[in-house]
Amino acid sequence: MTPNTSSESTGRREELAANLAEVRERIAAACAAAGRDTEDVTLVAVTKTFPASDVRLLAGLGLAQVAENRDQEAAPKAAECADLALTWHFVGQLQTNKVKSVASYAGVVQSVDRARLVRALSQAAVAEGRTLRCLVQVGLDEKEGRGGAAQADVPALADQIAAAEGLELGGVMAVAPLGEEPRPAFERLARLANEVRLSHPGATIMSAGMSGDLEAAVACGATHVRVGTALLGGRSAIVR
């Protein structure tokens, strides 16, 4: 692949800036409708399949929260952008054999869904001398298999994260079920988020909502929205 020319880079920056402005307008409108402050909602850019050059452009536009779902793509991208003041979120299903790598660059792991993963992350965080903020991924539709802990298991898993060395419980995360209205699912997540907060007041994060359903997530109290397509465009497997 040939390097981007200056004009290509400028064109891409303008495209991303326009997309970012539109996404921020959507978030602002959703906050206004819900009677919330826009400062209470953090935009996390999901940059999977897009190159490090896009991450740099987004950073130049003021975005500091970046998410990836595959370690084999995220690790080299994070290394290439190590000079930037970014927080990397890992949002994909995480195998324990990838934990050591993820713990070396991620600041937030949003997809913690089982006790074995908590133990592995704790060990890796201690070895790296880092503290990882972890979210319990909640399965809002067990039939679908998009990952996540059973809703009944969430409080205990949250307790395990909070007690683990090298880990900090941040809150909860979920993906809306396919083929359903997202709002009822996000309302279930909000109830679980509140339950977790009662036991762990510092676990204030509710990560929910993506390009197609961020308004419903904000209405239900999401503090973080994970936006990819609306921000970067359709997935085109730029990074393999």
C-alpha positions in Angstrom: 0.0 0.0 0.0 1.4 3.4 -0.9 1.5 6.1 1.7 -1.3 8.7 1.8 -0.6 11.8 -0.1 -1.0 15.2 1.6 -4.2 15.8 -0.3 -5.6 12.4 0.7 -4.8 13.0 4.3 -6.4 16.4 4.2 -9.5 15.0 2.6 -9.8 12.2 5.1 -9.3 14.7 8.0 -12.2 16.8 6.6 -14.3 13.7 6.3 -13.7 12.6 9.8 -14.2 16.1 11.1 -17.6 16.3 9.5 -18.6 12.9 10.8 -17.4 13.8 14.3 -19.4 17.0 14.2 -22.5 15.0 13.2 -22.0 12.4 15.9 -21.5 15.1 18.5 -24.7 16.8 17.4 -26.6 13.5 17.8 -25.2 13.0 21.3 -26.1 16.6 22.2 -29.6 16.2 20.9 -30.1 12.9 22.8 -28.8 14.5 26.0 -31.1 17.5 25.6 -34.1 15.1 25.1 -33.1 13.2 28.2 -32.4 16.3 30.3 -28.7 15.4 30.6 -25.5 17.3 30.3 -23.4 16.5 27.2 -20.3 16.4 29.4 -21.8 13.3 31.1 -21.4 11.2 27.8 -18.0 10.2 26.6 -17.5 9.3 22.9 -15.3 6.3 22.3 -14.2 5.9 18.7 -14.2 2.3 17.5 -11.4 2.2 15.0 -11.3 -1.5 14.1 -10.3 -2.2 10.5 -9.1 1.4 10.1 -5.5 2.4 10.1 -3.4 4.1 12.7 -3.4 7.2 10.5 -7.1 7.6 11.2 -6.4 7.3 14.9 -3.9 10.1 14.6 -6.4 12.3 12.7 -9.1 11.7 15.3 -6.6 12.5 18.1 -5.9 15.8 16.2 -9.6 16.5 16.3 -9.7 16.1 20.0 -10.8 12.5 20.5 -8.7 10.7 23.2 -10.8 7.5 23.7 -10.2 4.7 21.2 -11.6 1.2 21.1 -10.5 -2.0 19.4 -11.9 -5.5 19.5 -9.1 -7.7 18.2 -5.7 -7.8 19.9 -3.8 -8.7 16.8 -5.0 -5.4 15.3 -5.0 -3.3 18.4 -1.5 -4.1 19.7 0.5 -2.8 16.7 -1.9 0.1 16.2 -1.4 1.1 19.9 2.3 0.8 19.5 2.3 3.0 16.4 0.3 5.7 18.3 2.2 5.4 21.5 3.3 9.0 21.3 -0.4 10.2 21.6 -2.2 10.8 24.8 -4.9 8.1 24.2 -6.9 5.7 26.3 -7.3 2.4 24.6 -10.5 0.4 25.3 -10.6 -3.3 24.5 -14.2 -4.1 23.6 -14.1 -7.5 22.0 -14.5 -11.0 23.4 -11.1 -11.6 25.1 -9.4 -15.0 25.3 -7.1 -15.6 28.2 -4.1 -16.2 25.9 -4.4 -12.6 24.7 -4.7 -11.0 28.2 -0.9 -10.4 28.6 -0.8 -8.4 25.4 -4.0 -6.5 26.0 -2.8 -5.5 29.5 0.3 -3.9 28.0 -1.6 -1.1 26.2 -5.3 -1.0 27.2 -6.5 1.3 29.9 -10.0 -0.1 29.9 -11.2 -3.6 29.2 -14.9 -3.4 28.6 -15.6 -7.1 27.9 -15.0 -8.9 31.2 -17.6 -11.7 31.3 -16.2 -14.5 33.4 -14.2 -15.1 36.6 -11.4 -16.8 34.8 -10.8 -13.7 32.8 -10.8 -11.6 35.9 -8.0 -13.7 37.4 -6.0 -13.6 34.2 -6.3 -9.8 33.9 -5.3 -9.3 37.5 -2.2 -11.4 37.0 -1.3 -9.6 33.8 -1.9 -6.1 35.3 0.2 -6.8 38.3 3.0 -8.1 36.0 2.8 -5.0 33.9 2.7 -2.7 37.0 -0.5 -1.1 35.7 -4.1 -0.7 36.9 -6.7 -1.8 34.4 -10.2 -0.4 34.6 -12.6 -3.2 33.9 -16.3 -3.3 32.9 -18.6 -6.3 33.3 -20.0 -7.1 29.9 -23.6 -8.0 30.3 -25.4 -10.4 28.0 -28.7 -8.8 27.2 -29.9 -11.7 25.0 -28.5 -15.0 26.0 -29.9 -16.6 22.8 -27.7 -14.5 20.6 -24.2 -15.3 21.8 -22.7 -11.8 21.4 -20.8 -12.3 24.6 -21.5 -11.2 28.1 -22.2 -12.5 31.6 -25.6 -13.7 32.5 -27.5 -10.9 34.2 -27.8 -12.9 37.4 -24.1 -13.3 37.5 -23.2 -9.6 37.1 -23.1 -8.6 40.8 -20.8 -11.4 41.8 -18.5 -10.8 38.9 -18.4 -7.1 39.7 -17.4 -8.0 43.3 -14.6 -10.2 41.9 -13.2 -7.4 39.8 -13.4 -4.9 42.6 -11.4 -7.3 44.9 -8.8 -8.2 42.3 -5.3 -6.8 42.6 -4.4 -4.5 39.7 -8.0 -4.1 38.6 -10.5 -1.3 39.1 -14.2 -1.9 38.6 -15.5 0.8 36.2 -19.1 -0.4 35.7 -21.0 -2.3 33.0 -21.1 -2.6 29.2 -23.5 -4.3 26.8 -24.4 -4.6 23.1 -28.1 -4.3 22.2 -29.7 -7.6 21.0 -30.1 -7.8 17.2 -33.6 -7.6 15.8 -35.0 -5.9 18.9 -35.8 -2.4 20.0 -32.7 -1.4 21.9 -34.3 0.8 24.6 -35.9 -2.1 26.7 -32.5 -3.8 26.6 -30.7 -0.7 27.7 -33.3 -0.1 30.5 -32.4 -3.6 31.8 -28.7 -2.7 31.6 -29.4 0.6 33.5 -31.0 -1.3 36.3 -28.0 -3.6 36.6 -25.7 -0.6 36.5 -27.5 0.9 39.4 -27.4 -2.3 41.3 -23.6 -2.5 40.8 -23.3 1.1 41.8 -25.1 0.5 45.1 -22.3 -1.9 46.2 -19.5 -0.1 44.4 -20.1 3.7 44.2 -17.1 4.3 42.0 -18.4 2.0 39.3 -20.1 4.8 37.4 -19.6 3.7 33.8 -22.5 2.4 31.7 -21.1 1.7 28.2 -23.9 1.2 25.7 -25.0 2.5 22.3 -23.3 2.4 18.9 -23.8 4.2 15.6 -27.4 3.0 15.2 -28.7 3.2 18.7 -26.8 5.8 20.7 -29.9 7.9 21.2 -31.6 5.1 23.0 -28.5 4.4 25.1 -28.2 8.0 26.2 -31.9 8.1 27.1 -31.3 5.2 29.4 -28.3 6.7 31.1 -25.2 5.6 29.1 -22.1 7.4 30.1 -20.0 6.0 27.2 -21.1 5.4 23.6 -18.9 3.3 21.2 -19.2 4.7 17.7 -17.5 3.3 14.6 -19.4 3.4 11.4 -21.0 6.8 11.9 -17.6 8.3 12.7 -15.2 6.5 10.3 -17.5 5.1 7.6 -18.3 1.6 6.5 -15.9 -1.2 7.4 -13.5 -1.9 4.6 -11.0 -4.1 6.2 -8.1 -1.6 5.7 -6.2 -3.3 8.4 -5.8 -7.1 8.1 
